[in-house]
Amino acid sequence: MDLSSLGEATILRLGIAAAFVVLIIVIVLTGRQSPEQGVRREPGEPADRPRDGLRREPKLGDAIAWADGDGPELEAERGIAIDDEAPVSPTTSTLGVRPDPGFDRIVTLYLAARAGETLNGADIVVACERAGLAYGHMGIFHRLDEHHPERGPIFSLANLVKPGSFDMGRLGDIRTPGVSLFMTLPGPLPALDAWETLLPAAQRMAELLDAVLLDEERNALGRQRIAHLREEMRNYDRKRDAQNLRF
């Protein structure tokens, strides 16, 4: 279903161009190791070379470069409101830290406020708690495997407004056009199990927030797309299993 049927296009676009950059930066930072925990490299080895043998999405580096370069100017040209004065307040909590920063797939859903409306901080916190997410690393929310929380988040939730985090001391001031729910693969669970954890949580939060659930293409998430994503996750697990058998 096209978003034009849901209301004003300017609201439903959500500033996704800027939000994608925020999301990528948050994903990278949640898995970033401290210098004393960094991977040792051989002399002369490029710092950006993957050490885990996993393919990186080509858009990742482009998005980070865009964020470091002409991103804000482009956002201004598109009329996207970005709060550059919002303080970065990442929590020092280790809850939600990914032990292995390597990934080769990002699955993203969006919860968008309806036309002419915004989501407020207090409601987002309540919805997160009811959906089983906890506030943690980088000042965002994470859903953990209750049996193995040390394996990192199954998925996380970030604000679409810079810097992507939530200042718990200013919940009353938070107004946002939407939030992003994302999971990086491989993760603590098989991809299909992670998807079956993410989807009902996102649907539940959409009900609680009276928000519109969108896929990564910013289209309303319908049954056909859900089935397609489920099959993608199943195929991802098959490929991973096949790779593991070879080794």
ABEGO torsion letter per residue (X at the ends): XBAAAAEBAAAAAGGAAAAAAAAAAAAAAAABBBAAABBBBBBGBBAABBAAGBBBBAAAAAAAAAAABAAAAAAAAAGBBBBAABBBBBBABABGBBABABBABBBBBBBBBBBGBBBBAAAAAAAAAAAGBBBBBGGBBBBBBAABAAAEBABBBBBABOAGBBBAAAAAABBBAEBBBBBBOBBABBAAAAAAAAAAAAAAAAAAAGBBBBBAAGBBBBAAAAAAAAAAAAAAAAAAAAAAAAX
